Amino acid sequence: MSVTRSRLVVVVAGAAGLLLLAAPDAALAQCAMCRTALEQNTEVAAGFNNAILFLLAMPYAVFASGTGYVLFTRRRRLTREPRGRSRAAPKRTGRIARAGFGTEGQA
């Protein structure tokens, strides 16, 4: 049986989630020195955990905003100026233009 890459990612992510659910204290633990220093005051420890999560999220937020900006400007540029078309009026060529049809108002 062939395992695709996306299926493998889903299985590994699911296993990691189950491990976090099985040991919630270990998932919220800091290093040994920080844990010892923060055990006395639970309010400070909760703030410390929130600060860690904030710092963890910032690189992803910066990357996502940069990527969003690039995609937004690329999409806007492509919708404003279609490729392969110039803004000048098309030249009249072919049998109709040589016969004079459609050129009544032109001098």
N, C-alpha and C positions, 0 to 999 in steps of 0.2 A: 504494500500500500504506500503510495507516494504522499508525502506530507508537504503541502505548499508552505511557502514562507509566511504568508499572512495567517495561516492556521497555527503555525508554530508560535508566532508572536502572541496570538490570542491565548494559547495554552500557557505560555510563560507568564503573561500578565495575570491570568486567572490564578495561577499557582502563587504568584507574589501577593495577590489580594487575599487569598485564603491564609497565607502565612501571617499577614498583617492582622487579619481578624482573629487568628488563633492566639496571638501574643500582643495585645494592644499596648501593654506597658513597655515592651521592648521597642515598639514602633515610635513611641513618644519620648524615648530616652535620649539624653544628651551624652556627651562624653563623661567619663567618671568624675573628673574634677568639677565640671559644671553641675552635674547632678548633686554632688555632695554640697556644693555651695548654695544650691537653690532649694534644698529639701526643707529648710526651715520656713520659708515664706512661699506659700502656694500661689499667691497672687503674682508675685514677681516671676515665679517659674512659668505661669501661664503666659505672661507677657513675653518672656524670653522665648517660649515655643512659638508664639505668634511672630516674633521678630525673625526667627529662623525661617519660618514659612514665607514671610515677606521677602527676605533676601534670596530665598530659593526661587521665587517666582519672577524676580526682576529680569534676569537674562532672557527668559522666555517672552516676557512682555516687550522688551526692547527689540528682540528679533522679530516678533510678530508685527509690531508696529512698522518696522522698516520694510518687511516683506509686503505688508498691506499697502504702504505708500507706493512702492515700486509697482505693484499690480494695479493699483488705482490709476496711476499716471500712465501706465502702458495701455490700459483699456480706454482711458479717455482720449489718448492720442490716436489710437486706432479707430475710434468711432468718429472723430472729427475729420480726419484725412484718410479716406479710403486709399489703399494702395493701387497704383497703376492708373489713376485718373488724374488728369491735370485740371486746373480750374479754368483754363481757356475754353472758349466755345469750340465745338468740334468743326473740323473743316468739311465742307460739302464737296464730296467727290462722287464719282460714279455717273451712271447714265442720267439720273434725275437731275443732278446739278448741271451737267453739260447741256441738257435740254432746256434748262431755264425754269423748271418747276420748283416752286418754293422759294424763288428769289424775287418775287414781285416787289416787295418793299425795300429791297436793297439797291443801292446805287453804285 
